[in-house]
Amino acid sequence: MSKRRVKLSEQIRRAILASGMSRYRLCKEIHLSPSTMSRFINGTGGLGMEMLDKLADVLDLNLERKGK
């Protein structure tokens, strides 16, 4: 039985909720428009590596790709 992989956008959404920080405040801190964040969280848009690095720093996440 294989485990279902959790999408990165879902992991980040959960991390934002756990941080207690509002999406608006987070967006202001990393200089990202709230609409871009919303599209990313909803799976209709993407973020570049630089922005993902900023998100990881602010949310204290360790983003690593696991080997298969």
C-alpha positions in Angstrom: 0.0 0.0 0.0 1.5 3.4 -0.9 1.0 6.6 1.1 -0.7 9.5 -0.6 1.7 12.3 -1.1 0.6 15.7 0.4 0.9 18.5 -2.1 3.4 21.3 -1.2 0.6 23.9 -1.4 -1.3 21.9 1.2 1.7 21.6 3.5 2.3 25.3 3.3 -1.4 26.0 4.0 -1.2 23.9 7.1 2.0 25.6 8.2 0.4 29.0 7.8 -2.5 27.9 9.9 -0.2 26.4 12.6 1.9 29.6 12.7 -1.1 31.7 13.7 0.0 34.3 11.2 -2.6 35.7 8.7 -2.0 35.1 5.1 -2.1 38.9 4.6 0.6 39.5 7.1 2.7 36.7 5.6 2.3 38.1 2.1 3.4 41.6 3.3 6.4 40.1 5.0 7.7 38.2 2.0 6.5 40.8 -0.6 4.0 38.6 -2.3 0.5 39.6 -3.5 -2.3 38.0 -1.6 -4.0 37.0 -4.9 -0.8 35.1 -5.9 -0.7 33.3 -2.5 -4.4 32.4 -2.9 -3.9 30.9 -6.4 -0.9 28.9 -5.0 -2.9 27.6 -2.0 -5.8 26.7 -4.3 -3.6 24.9 -6.8 -4.3 27.2 -9.7 -0.9 29.0 -9.7 2.7 28.4 -8.8 5.5 30.1 -6.9 9.2 30.3 -7.9 12.0 28.9 -5.9 13.0 32.3 -4.4 9.5 32.8 -3.1 9.3 29.2 -1.7 12.6 29.9 0.1 11.1 33.0 1.6 8.0 31.1 2.7 10.1 28.4 4.2 12.2 30.9 6.2 9.2 32.8 7.6 7.3 29.6 8.5 10.5 27.8 9.7 10.0 24.9 7.3 12.6 22.6 6.0 11.7 21.9 2.3 13.6 18.9 1.0 12.7 16.4 -1.8 12.8 12.9 -0.5 14.4 10.2 -2.6 12.2 7.4 -4.0 
